[in-house]
Amino acid sequence: MQIRDERVEDGVAISRITTAAFAMAPHSSGTESRIIEALRQAGALTVSLVATSDEGSIVGHVAFSPVRIDQDTAHWYGLGPVSVAPQMQRQGIGRSLIREGLARLAARDADGCVVFGDPAYYGRFGFVSDPLLTYGGEPSMYFQRLVLRGEPPKGNVSYHTAFSVRA
């Protein structure tokens, strides 16, 4: 497996894998592939990586996009969606994509990253729940942050408008 930046010609494969990866997920909105496309069209994919098989086919994708914290456009980013082809899941592909994406954010002098997801999974990357950082105005154990530099922020986080696409 190799990890590389998304290319223009990868859009269809990314959409297909994202749709398949979220098809049976109970938390899925069914809009994940459209969110990625909307982020792409808005120029808001700060980091967009694909994992490729030895044969060169795309087997996974991760997106990172800017977030606002109480209207501040600090150097904070949201992780997601992250997807792996169903037949390739549980082989470390998602983990590798996330680690590489976080390393790329750090290289861009990002202050940190937020994610809404399973604390047991994202905790292994250093994400922690922080009641002083909220999403939708409410603290949640599923909303987590990872400080890459500086102090932990306080306030309400807003994702890019692409996350409001409808099913």
HUBELGI-V116298 format. One record per pair of residues at least 24 apart in sequence whose C-alpha atoms are under 7 Angstrom apart, sorted by the first residue. I is the first residue (numbers start at 1). J is the second residue. D is the distance in whole Angstrom. If there is no record, write none. Layout:
((I	J	D) (I	J	D))
This chain:
((1	51	6) (1	52	5) (1	53	5) (1	54	6) (2	51	6) (2	52	5) (2	53	7) (3	49	7) (3	50	6) (3	51	4) (3	52	6) (3	97	7) (4	49	6) (4	50	6) (4	51	7) (5	48	6) (5	49	5) (5	50	6) (6	48	6) (6	49	5) (6	50	6) (13	58	7) (14	61	7) (17	60	7) (17	83	7) (17	84	7) (17	85	5) (18	83	5) (20	85	7) (20	86	7) (21	83	6) (21	84	6) (21	85	6) (21	86	5) (29	167	7) (30	167	6) (31	165	7) (31	166	7) (31	167	5) (32	81	6) (35	162	5) (35	163	6) (35	165	7) (38	162	5) (39	162	6) (47	101	7) (49	97	7) (51	97	7) (59	84	6) (59	85	5) (59	88	7) (60	84	4) (60	85	6) (60	93	7) (60	94	7) (62	97	6) (62	98	7) (66	160	7) (67	157	7) (67	158	6) (67	159	5) (67	160	6) (68	157	6) (68	158	5) (68	159	7) (69	155	6) (69	156	5) (69	157	4) (69	158	6) (70	155	6) (70	156	5) (70	157	6) (75	110	5) (75	111	5) (75	112	7) (76	110	6) (76	111	6) (76	112	5) (76	113	5) (77	112	6) (77	113	5) (77	114	6) (78	113	5) (78	114	5) (78	115	6) (79	113	7) (79	114	6) (79	115	5) (106	148	6) (110	148	7) (111	147	6) (111	148	5) (111	149	5) (111	150	6) (112	146	5) (112	147	4) (112	148	5) (112	149	7) (113	145	6) (113	146	5) (113	147	7) (114	144	6) (114	145	4) (114	146	6) (115	143	6) (115	144	5) (115	145	6) (116	142	5) (116	143	4) (116	144	6) (117	142	5) (117	143	7) (118	142	6))
